[in-house]
Amino acid sequence: QVQLVESGGGLVQAGGSLQLSCAASGRTFDEYAMAWFRQASGKEREFAARISRSGRIKYYADSVKGRFTISRDNAKNTVYLQMNNLKPGDTAVYYCAADRSPLVHTLIPEYDYWGQGTQVTVSS
């Protein structure tokens, strides 16, 4: 079982940066690929980034590619999302999720565990 808790959200001006963290409980963190999703007000939750169990393979949505970087520290049971050059369109609640499958997944039903989210607001 994996319990996920996000942190690091807040208010930032356009062009600024934030780093989100997702802390996982349990001793099986390194058995899960991890991902970040986001949900803007009035919109569906969408995939943002995924990282493999080892951290060697990363996959990004086109909307964040080149600006966001996902990483993980398995010794600390933590996954990160470094967000640079933030835009107002990045404003959303950001969720981390865990997936036992080694295949790349970008859809909500494909993930086994979810955090409760952290708000990111980008002002113009």
N, CA, C and O atoms as CSV, one atom per row, in Angstrom:
chain,resi,resn,atom,element,x,y,z
A,1,GLN,N,N,0.843,-1.185,0.000
A,1,GLN,CA,C,0.000,0.000,0.000
A,1,GLN,C,C,0.886,1.245,0.000
A,1,GLN,O,O,1.937,1.272,0.641
A,2,VAL,N,N,0.451,2.267,-0.723
A,2,VAL,CA,C,1.199,3.503,-0.833
A,2,VAL,C,C,0.272,4.675,-0.520
A,2,VAL,O,O,-0.805,4.802,-1.102
A,3,GLN,N,N,0.705,5.522,0.400
A,3,GLN,CA,C,0.000,6.757,0.703
A,3,GLN,C,C,0.845,7.927,0.231
A,3,GLN,O,O,2.035,7.995,0.536
A,4,LEU,N,N,0.241,8.850,-0.511
A,4,LEU,CA,C,0.963,9.947,-1.136
A,4,LEU,C,C,0.473,11.287,-0.607
A,4,LEU,O,O,-0.731,11.507,-0.471
A,5,VAL,N,N,1.415,12.186,-0.307
A,5,VAL,CA,C,1.087,13.516,0.191
A,5,VAL,C,C,1.906,14.544,-0.576
A,5,VAL,O,O,3.136,14.536,-0.518
A,6,GLU,N,N,1.218,15.437,-1.300
A,6,GLU,CA,C,1.881,16.480,-2.068
A,6,GLU,C,C,2.117,17.720,-1.219
A,6,GLU,O,O,1.391,17.981,-0.260
A,7,SER,N,N,3.152,18.485,-1.588
A,7,SER,CA,C,3.424,19.761,-0.951
A,7,SER,C,C,4.206,20.638,-1.920
A,7,SER,O,O,4.686,20.159,-2.947
A,8,GLY,N,N,4.335,21.914,-1.597
A,8,GLY,CA,C,5.150,22.826,-2.380
A,8,GLY,C,C,4.384,23.765,-3.288
A,8,GLY,O,O,4.987,24.625,-3.931
A,9,GLY,N,N,3.079,23.623,-3.356
A,9,GLY,CA,C,2.294,24.521,-4.178
A,9,GLY,C,C,2.240,25.918,-3.588
A,9,GLY,O,O,2.630,26.136,-2.440
A,10,GLY,N,N,1.753,26.863,-4.381
A,10,GLY,CA,C,1.646,28.233,-3.929
A,10,GLY,C,C,1.373,29.174,-5.069
A,10,GLY,O,O,0.984,28.758,-6.160
A,11,LEU,N,N,1.581,30.455,-4.809
A,11,LEU,CA,C,1.363,31.512,-5.789
A,11,LEU,C,C,2.699,31.983,-6.335
A,11,LEU,O,O,3.624,32.268,-5.574
A,12,VAL,N,N,2.799,32.065,-7.655
A,12,VAL,CA,C,4.030,32.509,-8.300
A,12,VAL,C,C,3.668,33.354,-9.515
A,12,VAL,O,O,2.634,33.132,-10.146
A,13,GLN,N,N,4.513,34.314,-9.839
A,13,GLN,CA,C,4.263,35.137,-11.018
A,13,GLN,C,C,4.688,34.406,-12.280
A,13,GLN,O,O,5.533,33.512,-12.232
A,14,ALA,N,N,4.105,34.784,-13.404
A,14,ALA,CA,C,4.463,34.184,-14.680
A,14,ALA,C,C,5.966,34.302,-14.926
A,14,ALA,O,O,6.569,35.350,-14.693
A,15,GLY,N,N,6.556,33.206,-15.400
A,15,GLY,CA,C,7.992,33.157,-15.622
A,15,GLY,C,C,8.774,32.641,-14.441
A,15,GLY,O,O,9.971,32.379,-14.557
A,16,GLY,N,N,8.123,32.492,-13.311
A,16,GLY,CA,C,8.782,32.018,-12.112
A,16,GLY,C,C,8.835,30.504,-12.032
A,16,GLY,O,O,8.463,29.801,-12.971
A,17,SER,N,N,9.306,30.014,-10.888
A,17,SER,CA,C,9.512,28.585,-10.698
A,17,SER,C,C,8.959,28.119,-9.360
A,17,SER,O,O,8.881,28.885,-8.399
A,18,LEU,N,N,8.577,26.853,-9.317
A,18,LEU,CA,C,8.175,26.176,-8.099
A,18,LEU,C,C,8.651,24.737,-8.170
A,18,LEU,O,O,8.789,24.179,-9.259
A,19,GLN,N,N,8.901,24.135,-7.019
A,19,GLN,CA,C,9.181,22.713,-6.957
A,19,GLN,C,C,8.157,22.036,-6.061
A,19,GLN,O,O,8.020,22.388,-4.890
A,20,LEU,N,N,7.443,21.072,-6.609
A,20,LEU,CA,C,6.494,20.286,-5.858
A,20,LEU,C,C,7.160,19.009,-5.360
A,20,LEU,O,O,8.057,18.469,-6.006
A,21,SER,N,N,6.708,18.536,-4.205
A,21,SER,CA,C,7.194,17.282,-3.653
A,21,SER,C,C,6.019,16.368,-3.371
A,21,SER,O,O,4.922,16.830,-3.056
A,22,CYS,N,N,6.250,15.080,-3.483
A,22,CYS,CA,C,5.254,14.073,-3.151
A,22,CYS,C,C,5.931,13.016,-2.301
A,22,CYS,O,O,6.781,12.270,-2.786
A,23,ALA,N,N,5.554,12.953,-1.034
A,23,ALA,CA,C,6.135,12.005,-0.099
A,23,ALA,C,C,5.257,10.764,-0.005
A,23,ALA,O,O,4.040,10.868,0.146
A,24,ALA,N,N,5.876,9.596,-0.093
A,24,ALA,CA,C,5.161,8.332,-0.067
A,24,ALA,C,C,5.480,7.558,1.199
A,24,ALA,O,O,6.621,7.549,1.662
A,25,SER,N,N,4.475,6.915,1.751
A,25,SER,CA,C,4.664,6.033,2.894
A,25,SER,C,C,4.946,4.619,2.412
A,25,SER,O,O,4.756,4.310,1.236
A,26,GLY,N,N,5.396,3.768,3.311
A,26,GLY,CA,C,5.632,2.377,2.977
A,26,GLY,C,C,7.052,2.094,2.515
A,26,GLY,O,O,7.873,3.001,2.381
A,27,ARG,N,N,7.325,0.819,2.275
A,27,ARG,CA,C,8.664,0.380,1.884
A,27,ARG,C,C,8.735,-0.103,0.445
A,27,ARG,O,O,9.740,-0.691,0.046
A,28,THR,N,N,7.700,0.131,-0.339
A,28,THR,CA,C,7.634,-0.352,-1.710
A,28,THR,C,C,7.632,0.769,-2.738
A,28,THR,O,O,7.209,0.559,-3.875
A,29,PHE,N,N,8.094,1.946,-2.364
A,29,PHE,CA,C,8.084,3.099,-3.255
A,29,PHE,C,C,8.838,2.813,-4.551
A,29,PHE,O,O,8.401,3.226,-5.625
A,30,ASP,N,N,9.958,2.115,-4.457
A,30,ASP,CA,C,10.767,1.859,-5.640
A,30,ASP,C,C,10.169,0.813,-6.573
A,30,ASP,O,O,10.752,0.522,-7.617
A,31,GLU,N,N,9.022,0.245,-6.223
A,31,GLU,CA,C,8.323,-0.689,-7.095
A,31,GLU,C,C,7.281,0.005,-7.966
A,31,GLU,O,O,6.611,-0.647,-8.767
A,32,TYR,N,N,7.140,1.316,-7.819
A,32,TYR,CA,C,6.118,2.064,-8.529
A,32,TYR,C,C,6.722,3.129,-9.426
A,32,TYR,O,O,7.603,3.883,-9.015
A,33,ALA,N,N,6.233,3.180,-10.659
A,33,ALA,CA,C,6.431,4.373,-11.451
A,33,ALA,C,C,5.559,5.476,-10.852
A,33,ALA,O,O,4.502,5.201,-10.284
A,34,MET,N,N,6.004,6.709,-10.982
A,34,MET,CA,C,5.282,7.831,-10.394
A,34,MET,C,C,4.940,8.852,-11.464
A,34,MET,O,O,5.644,8.974,-12.466
A,35,ALA,N,N,3.863,9.578,-11.248
A,35,ALA,CA,C,3.425,10.564,-12.220
A,35,ALA,C,C,2.827,11.771,-11.523
A,35,ALA,O,O,2.412,11.706,-10.366
A,36,TRP,N,N,2.794,12.869,-12.254
A,36,TRP,CA,C,2.090,14.070,-11.846
A,36,TRP,C,C,0.972,14.350,-12.835
A,36,TRP,O,O,1.182,14.326,-14.048
A,37,PHE,N,N,-0.214,14.614,-12.312
A,37,PHE,CA,C,-1.357,15.074,-13.079
A,37,PHE,C,C,-1.745,16.449,-12.577
A,37,PHE,O,O,-1.322,16.865,-11.498
A,38,ARG,N,N,-2.546,17.152,-13.354
A,38,ARG,CA,C,-3.037,18.445,-12.905
A,38,ARG,C,C,-4.467,18.648,-13.375
A,38,ARG,O,O,-4.885,18.103,-14.396
A,39,GLN,N,N,-5.213,19.443,-12.613
A,39,GLN,CA,C,-6.603,19.704,-12.936
A,39,GLN,C,C,-6.902,21.178,-12.707
A,39,GLN,O,O,-6.908,21.653,-11.572
A,40,ALA,N,N,-7.150,21.894,-13.793
A,40,ALA,CA,C,-7.534,23.292,-13.718
A,40,ALA,C,C,-9.023,23.394,-13.415
A,40,ALA,O,O,-9.786,22.468,-13.690
A,41,SER,N,N,-9.424,24.513,-12.852
A,41,SER,CA,C,-10.822,24.727,-12.508
A,41,SER,C,C,-11.708,24.577,-13.737
A,41,SER,O,O,-11.469,25.210,-14.765
A,42,GLY,N,N,-12.728,23.742,-13.626
A,42,GLY,CA,C,-13.665,23.546,-14.712
A,42,GLY,C,C,-13.196,22.620,-15.811
A,42,GLY,O,O,-13.895,22.446,-16.810
A,43,LYS,N,N,-12.022,22.017,-15.650
A,43,LYS,CA,C,-11.478,21.130,-16.675
A,43,LYS,C,C,-11.223,19.731,-16.119
A,43,LYS,O,O,-11.220,19.522,-14.906
A,44,GLU,N,N,-11.009,18.779,-17.026
A,44,GLU,CA,C,-10.684,17.416,-16.637
A,44,GLU,C,C,-9.242,17.319,-16.163
A,44,GLU,O,O,-8.387,18.102,-16.576
A,45,ARG,N,N,-8.982,16.359,-15.299
A,45,ARG,CA,C,-7.620,16.100,-14.859
A,45,ARG,C,C,-6.795,15.587,-16.041
A,45,ARG,O,O,-7.258,14.739,-16.803
A,46,GLU,N,N,-5.574,16.102,-16.190
A,46,GLU,CA,C,-4.745,15.737,-17.318
A,46,GLU,C,C,-3.347,15.330,-16.872
A,46,GLU,O,O,-2.838,15.793,-15.850
A,47,PHE,N,N,-2.749,14.464,-17.656
A,47,PHE,CA,C,-1.403,13.978,-17.398
A,47,PHE,C,C,-0.376,15.070,-17.628
A,47,PHE,O,O,-0.500,15.864,-18.561
A,48,ALA,N,N,0.650,15.109,-16.765
A,48,ALA,CA,C,1.724,16.072,-16.928
A,48,ALA,C,C,3.089,15.407,-17.112
A,48,ALA,O,O,3.816,15.743,-18.047
A,49,ALA,N,N,3.447,14.465,-16.228
A,49,ALA,CA,C,4.777,13.864,-16.286
A,49,ALA,C,C,4.790,12.513,-15.582
A,49,ALA,O,O,4.005,12.276,-14.664
A,50,ARG,N,N,5.688,11.626,-16.018
A,50,ARG,CA,C,5.839,10.294,-15.424
A,50,ARG,C,C,7.312,9.956,-15.335
A,50,ARG,O,O,8.101,10.353,-16.192
A,51,ILE,N,N,7.685,9.217,-14.293
A,51,ILE,CA,C,9.052,8.770,-14.118
A,51,ILE,C,C,9.047,7.287,-13.765
A,51,ILE,O,O,8.204,6.824,-12.996
A,52,SER,N,N,9.997,6.549,-14.335
A,52,SER,CA,C,10.076,5.116,-14.117
A,52,SER,C,C,10.560,4.800,-12.704
A,52,SER,O,O,10.980,5.694,-11.969
A,53,ARG,N,N,10.496,3.524,-12.333
A,53,ARG,CA,C,10.918,3.083,-11.002
A,53,ARG,C,C,12.348,3.493,-10.681
A,53,ARG,O,O,12.644,3.926,-9.567
A,54,SER,N,N,13.225,3.354,-11.659
A,54,SER,CA,C,14.636,3.674,-11.472
A,54,SER,C,C,14.924,5.163,-11.577
A,54,SER,O,O,15.957,5.631,-11.099
A,55,GLY,N,N,14.022,5.906,-12.197
A,55,GLY,CA,C,14.256,7.312,-12.455
A,55,GLY,C,C,14.953,7.579,-13.769
A,55,GLY,O,O,15.198,8.738,-14.106
A,56,ARG,N,N,15.282,6.536,-14.526
A,56,ARG,CA,C,16.040,6.704,-15.761
A,56,ARG,C,C,15.183,7.064,-16.967
A,56,ARG,O,O,15.696,7.591,-17.954
A,57,ILE,N,N,13.873,6.786,-16.899
A,57,ILE,CA,C,12.992,7.065,-18.020
A,57,ILE,C,C,11.934,8.070,-17.586
A,57,ILE,O,O,11.253,7.874,-16.580
A,58,LYS,N,N,11.804,9.144,-18.353
A,58,LYS,CA,C,10.836,10.195,-18.056
A,58,LYS,C,C,9.994,10.479,-19.286
A,58,LYS,O,O,10.475,10.391,-20.415
A,59,TYR,N,N,8.733,10.821,-19.059
A,59,TYR,CA,C,7.805,11.091,-20.139
A,59,TYR,C,C,6.962,12.294,-19.756
A,59,TYR,O,O,6.449,12.372,-18.639
A,60,TYR,N,N,6.820,13.244,-20.694
A,60,TYR,CA,C,6.127,14.489,-20.409
A,60,TYR,C,C,5.023,14.763,-21.412
A,60,TYR,O,O,5.123,14.400,-22.585
A,61,ALA,N,N,3.973,15.405,-20.936
A,61,ALA,CA,C,2.973,15.944,-21.844
A,61,ALA,C,C,3.588,17.085,-22.640
A,61,ALA,O,O,4.474,17.784,-22.151
A,62,ASP,N,N,3.117,17.270,-23.865
A,62,ASP,CA,C,3.658,18.330,-24.705
A,62,ASP,C,C,3.515,19.708,-24.057
A,62,ASP,O,O,4.346,20.589,-24.277
A,63,SER,N,N,2.473,19.892,-23.267
A,63,SER,CA,C,2.205,21.192,-22.674
A,63,SER,C,C,3.250,21.619,-21.647
A,63,SER,O,O,3.387,22.810,-21.366
A,64,VAL,N,N,3.995,20.657,-21.082
A,64,VAL,CA,C,4.980,20.984,-20.057
A,64,VAL,C,C,6.401,20.631,-20.471
A,64,VAL,O,O,7.346,21.001,-19.775
A,65,LYS,N,N,6.575,19.938,-21.565
A,65,LYS,CA,C,7.894,19.494,-22.014
A,65,LYS,C,C,8.825,20.688,-22.209
A,65,LYS,O,O,8.455,21.685,-22.829
A,66,GLY,N,N,10.030,20.571,-21.672
A,66,GLY,CA,C,11.002,21.642,-21.776
A,66,GLY,C,C,10.934,22.643,-20.645
A,66,GLY,O,O,11.856,23.439,-20.469
A,67,ARG,N,N,9.858,22.619,-19.875
A,67,ARG,CA,C,9.699,23.541,-18.748
A,67,ARG,C,C,9.670,22.825,-17.402
A,67,ARG,O,O,10.166,23.353,-16.407
A,68,PHE,N,N,9.092,21.627,-17.366
A,68,PHE,CA,C,8.965,20.858,-16.128
A,68,PHE,C,C,9.949,19.699,-16.144
A,68,PHE,O,O,10.251,19.144,-17.201
A,69,THR,N,N,10.447,19.335,-14.967
A,69,THR,CA,C,11.332,18.192,-14.815
A,69,THR,C,C,10.861,17.337,-13.648
A,69,THR,O,O,10.737,17.827,-12.526
A,70,ILE,N,N,10.597,16.060,-13.910
A,70,ILE,CA,C,10.221,15.133,-12.859
A,70,ILE,C,C,11.465,14.376,-12.406
A,70,ILE,O,O,12.314,14.022,-13.224
A,71,SER,N,N,11.571,14.128,-11.109
A,71,SER,CA,C,12.692,13.379,-10.562
A,71,SER,C,C,12.228,12.627,-9.322
A,71,SER,O,O,11.136,12.877,-8.811
A,72,ARG,N,N,13.059,11.704,-8.839
A,72,ARG,CA,C,12.702,10.968,-7.631
A,72,ARG,C,C,13.938,10.620,-6.831
A,72,ARG,O,O,15.036,10.502,-7.374
A,73,ASP,N,N,13.746,10.457,-5.533
A,73,ASP,CA,C,14.781,10.016,-4.625
A,73,ASP,C,C,14.201,8.833,-3.873
A,73,ASP,O,O,13.468,9.010,-2.900
A,74,ASN,N,N,14.525,7.628,-4.319
A,74,ASN,CA,C,13.923,6.439,-3.730
A,74,ASN,C,C,14.342,6.229,-2.279
A,74,ASN,O,O,13.596,5.635,-1.501
A,75,ALA,N,N,15.524,6.708,-1.908
A,75,ALA,CA,C,15.967,6.599,-0.526
A,75,ALA,C,C,15.100,7.437,0.405
A,75,ALA,O,O,14.980,7.131,1.592
A,76,LYS,N,N,14.493,8.498,-0.136
A,76,LYS,CA,C,13.631,9.376,0.652
A,76,LYS,C,C,12.150,9.148,0.373
A,76,LYS,O,O,11.303,9.846,0.930
A,77,ASN,N,N,11.828,8.184,-0.479
A,77,ASN,CA,C,10.433,7.907,-0.847
A,77,ASN,C,C,9.720,9.164,-1.336
A,77,ASN,O,O,8.588,9.444,-0.940
A,78,THR,N,N,10.391,9.911,-2.194
A,78,THR,CA,C,9.861,11.200,-2.636
A,78,THR,C,C,10.037,11.380,-4.135
A,78,THR,O,O,11.077,11.034,-4.696
A,79,VAL,N,N,9.013,11.925,-4.775
A,79,VAL,CA,C,9.082,12.321,-6.172
A,79,VAL,C,C,8.892,13.830,-6.237
A,79,VAL,O,O,8.153,14.401,-5.435
A,80,TYR,N,N,9.561,14.477,-7.196
A,80,TYR,CA,C,9.550,15.921,-7.307
A,80,TYR,C,C,9.073,16.341,-8.692
A,80,TYR,O,O,9.175,15.586,-9.658
A,81,LEU,N,N,8.555,17.554,-8.765
A,81,LEU,CA,C,8.257,18.176,-10.039
A,81,LEU,C,C,8.799,19.597,-9.999
A,81,LEU,O,O,8.229,20.473,-9.349
A,82,GLN,N,N,9.904,19.816,-10.700
A,82,GLN,CA,C,10.473,21.150,-10.820
A,82,GLN,C,C,9.797,21.852,-11.983
A,82,GLN,O,O,9.847,21.371,-13.115
A,83,MET,N,N,9.169,22.980,-11.715
A,83,MET,CA,C,8.401,23.708,-12.713
A,83,MET,C,C,9.068,25.059,-12.958
A,83,MET,O,O,9.141,25.895,-12.057
A,84,ASN,N,N,9.549,25.265,-14.173
A,84,ASN,CA,C,10.201,26.512,-14.557
A,84,ASN,C,C,9.395,27.220,-15.629
A,84,ASN,O,O,8.567,26.607,-16.302
A,85,ASN,N,N,9.641,28.516,-15.786
A,85,ASN,CA,C,8.944,29.322,-16.782
A,85,ASN,C,C,7.438,29.099,-16.714
A,85,ASN,O,O,6.795,28.815,-17.725
A,86,LEU,N,N,6.895,29.227,-15.533
A,86,LEU,CA,C,5.475,28.971,-15.334
A,86,LEU,C,C,4.611,29.992,-16.070
A,86,LEU,O,O,4.966,31.164,-16.192
A,87,LYS,N,N,3.481,29.516,-16.549
A,87,LYS,CA,C,2.533,30.333,-17.284
A,87,LYS,C,C,1.183,30.314,-16.571
A,87,LYS,O,O,0.903,29.381,-15.819
A,88,PRO,N,N,0.342,31.324,-16.792
A,88,PRO,CA,C,-0.988,31.303,-16.171
A,88,PRO,C,C,-1.769,30.035,-16.480
A,88,PRO,O,O,-2.564,29.587,-15.653
A,89,GLY,N,N,-1.558,29.447,-17.659
A,89,GLY,CA,C,-2.229,28.209,-18.019
A,89,GLY,C,C,-1.806,27.011,-17.197
A,89,GLY,O,O,-2.452,25.965,-17.259
A,90,ASP,N,N,-0.729,27.137,-16.424
A,90,ASP,CA,C,-0.296,26.060,-15.535
A,90,ASP,C,C,-1.066,26.051,-14.224
A,90,ASP,O,O,-0.921,25.118,-13.434
A,91,THR,N,N,-1.873,27.060,-13.978
A,91,THR,CA,C,-2.659,27.132,-12.750
A,91,THR,C,C,-3.584,25.921,-12.650
A,91,THR,O,O,-4.398,25.676,-13.541
A,92,ALA,N,N,-3.452,25.169,-11.561
A,92,ALA,CA,C,-4.221,23.941,-11.391
A,92,ALA,C,C,-3.903,23.343,-10.033
A,92,ALA,O,O,-2.959,23.760,-9.362
A,93,VAL,N,N,-4.701,22.360,-9.636
A,93,VAL,CA,C,-4.333,21.492,-8.534
A,93,VAL,C,C,-3.474,20.372,-9.106
A,93,VAL,O,O,-3.869,19.712,-10.067
A,94,TYR,N,N,-2.312,20.160,-8.521
A,94,TYR,CA,C,-1.383,19.145,-8.995
A,94,TYR,C,C,-1.436,17.924,-8.083
A,94,TYR,O,O,-1.356,18.043,-6.860
A,95,TYR,N,N,-1.572,16.746,-8.696
A,95,TYR,CA,C,-1.691,15.489,-7.979
A,95,TYR,C,C,-0.543,14.557,-8.351
A,95,TYR,O,O,-0.156,14.487,-9.518
A,96,CYS,N,N,-0.001,13.845,-7.375
A,96,CYS,CA,C,0.923,12.777,-7.696
A,96,CYS,C,C,0.186,11.450,-7.644
A,96,CYS,O,O,-0.809,11.308,-6.934
A,97,ALA,N,N,0.683,10.479,-8.402
A,97,ALA,CA,C,0.041,9.179,-8.507
A,97,ALA,C,C,1.095,8.096,-8.662
A,97,ALA,O,O,2.181,8.348,-9.184
A,98,ALA,N,N,0.773,6.884,-8.205
A,98,ALA,CA,C,1.679,5.744,-8.252
A,98,ALA,C,C,1.094,4.637,-9.111
A,98,ALA,O,O,-0.106,4.367,-9.059
A,99,ASP,N,N,1.955,3.992,-9.907
A,99,ASP,CA,C,1.545,2.959,-10.860
A,99,ASP,C,C,2.489,1.776,-10.749
A,99,ASP,O,O,3.695,1.932,-10.938
A,100,ARG,N,N,1.964,0.598,-10.447
A,100,ARG,CA,C,2.777,-0.602,-10.311
A,100,ARG,C,C,3.256,-1.128,-11.660
A,100,ARG,O,O,4.253,-1.849,-11.715
A,101,SER,N,N,2.581,-0.791,-12.728
A,101,SER,CA,C,2.936,-1.276,-14.053
A,101,SER,C,C,4.187,-0.589,-14.580
A,101,SER,O,O,4.363,0.612,-14.371
A,102,PRO,N,N,5.073,-1.339,-15.269
A,102,PRO,CA,C,6.251,-0.723,-15.878
A,102,PRO,C,C,5.945,-0.016,-17.188
A,102,PRO,O,O,6.806,0.685,-17.722
A,103,LEU,N,N,4.749,-0.182,-17.714
A,103,LEU,CA,C,4.370,0.473,-18.956
A,103,LEU,C,C,4.033,1.933,-18.707
A,103,LEU,O,O,3.587,2.299,-17.619
A,104,VAL,N,N,4.246,2.760,-19.714
A,104,VAL,CA,C,3.924,4.174,-19.606
A,104,VAL,C,C,2.413,4.349,-19.640
A,104,VAL,O,O,1.756,3.934,-20.595
A,105,HIS,N,N,1.860,4.965,-18.595
A,105,HIS,CA,C,0.426,5.227,-18.491
A,105,HIS,C,C,0.189,6.714,-18.335
A,105,HIS,O,O,0.934,7.399,-17.634
A,106,THR,N,N,-0.848,7.213,-18.986
A,106,THR,CA,C,-1.193,8.630,-18.902
A,106,THR,C,C,-2.652,8.864,-18.540
A,106,THR,O,O,-3.107,10.008,-18.549
A,107,LEU,N,N,-3.395,7.808,-18.222
A,107,LEU,CA,C,-4.811,7.915,-17.913
A,107,LEU,C,C,-5.072,7.600,-16.452
A,107,LEU,O,O,-4.401,6.752,-15.864
A,108,ILE,N,N,-6.044,8.280,-15.866
A,108,ILE,CA,C,-6.354,8.149,-14.452
A,108,ILE,C,C,-6.621,6.714,-14.010
A,108,ILE,O,O,-6.073,6.298,-12.988
A,109,PRO,N,N,-7.449,5.919,-14.738
A,109,PRO,CA,C,-7.733,4.554,-14.265
A,109,PRO,C,C,-6.531,3.625,-14.234
A,109,PRO,O,O,-6.609,2.546,-13.646
A,110,GLU,N,N,-5.432,4.010,-14.844
A,110,GLU,CA,C,-4.247,3.169,-14.899
A,110,GLU,C,C,-3.368,3.291,-13.654
A,110,GLU,O,O,-2.397,2.546,-13.517
A,111,TYR,N,N,-3.687,4.209,-12.752
A,111,TYR,CA,C,-2.886,4.435,-11.551
A,111,TYR,C,C,-3.548,3.857,-10.312
A,111,TYR,O,O,-4.771,3.885,-10.172
A,112,ASP,N,N,-2.719,3.330,-9.414
A,112,ASP,CA,C,-3.195,2.604,-8.252
A,112,ASP,C,C,-3.448,3.490,-7.040
A,112,ASP,O,O,-4.365,3.222,-6.263
A,113,TYR,N,N,-2.654,4.541,-6.866
A,113,TYR,CA,C,-2.749,5.400,-5.695
A,113,TYR,C,C,-2.621,6.859,-6.093
A,113,TYR,O,O,-1.922,7.196,-7.049
A,114,TRP,N,N,-3.313,7.733,-5.339
A,114,TRP,CA,C,-3.333,9.164,-5.604
A,114,TRP,C,C,-3.161,9.960,-4.320
A,114,TRP,O,O,-3.629,9.556,-3.255
A,115,GLY,N,N,-2.480,11.101,-4.435
A,115,GLY,CA,C,-2.462,12.061,-3.359
A,115,GLY,C,C,-3.682,12.958,-3.429
A,115,GLY,O,O,-4.516,12.815,-4.323
A,116,GLN,N,N,-3.788,13.891,-2.480
A,116,GLN,CA,C,-4.948,14.776,-2.412
A,116,GLN,C,C,-4.743,16.095,-3.140
A,116,GLN,O,O,-5.685,16.879,-3.258
A,117,GLY,N,N,-3.550,16.357,-3.627
A,117,GLY,CA,C,-3.304,17.509,-4.464
A,117,GLY,C,C,-2.742,18.711,-3.732
A,117,GLY,O,O,-2.908,18.861,-2.522
A,118,THR,N,N,-2.069,19.571,-4.500
A,118,THR,CA,C,-1.561,20.841,-3.991
A,118,THR,C,C,-1.807,21.915,-5.042
A,118,THR,O,O,-1.573,21.692,-6.230
A,119,GLN,N,N,-2.276,23.075,-4.608
A,119,GLN,CA,C,-2.675,24.137,-5.523
A,119,GLN,C,C,-1.472,24.930,-6.013
A,119,GLN,O,O,-0.626,25.350,-5.223
A,120,VAL,N,N,-1.406,25.129,-7.325
A,120,VAL,CA,C,-0.422,26.004,-7.947
A,120,VAL,C,C,-1.177,27.096,-8.685
A,120,VAL,O,O,-2.028,26.810,-9.528
A,121,THR,N,N,-0.865,28.353,-8.368
A,121,THR,CA,C,-1.502,29.486,-9.020
A,121,THR,C,C,-0.427,30.377,-9.626
A,121,THR,O,O,0.490,30.815,-8.931
A,122,VAL,N,N,-0.541,30.643,-10.917
A,122,VAL,CA,C,0.422,31.472,-11.635
A,122,VAL,C,C,-0.279,32.753,-12.052
A,122,VAL,O,O,-1.255,32.717,-12.800
A,123,SER,N,N,0.212,33.871,-11.575
A,123,SER,CA,C,-0.390,35.165,-11.879
A,123,SER,C,C,0.308,35.810,-13.065
A,123,SER,O,O,1.483,35.549,-13.324
A,124,SER,N,N,-0.421,36.649,-13.779
A,124,SER,CA,C,0.126,37.362,-14.925
A,124,SER,C,C,0.401,38.817,-14.620
A,124,SER,O,O,0.865,39.553,-15.490
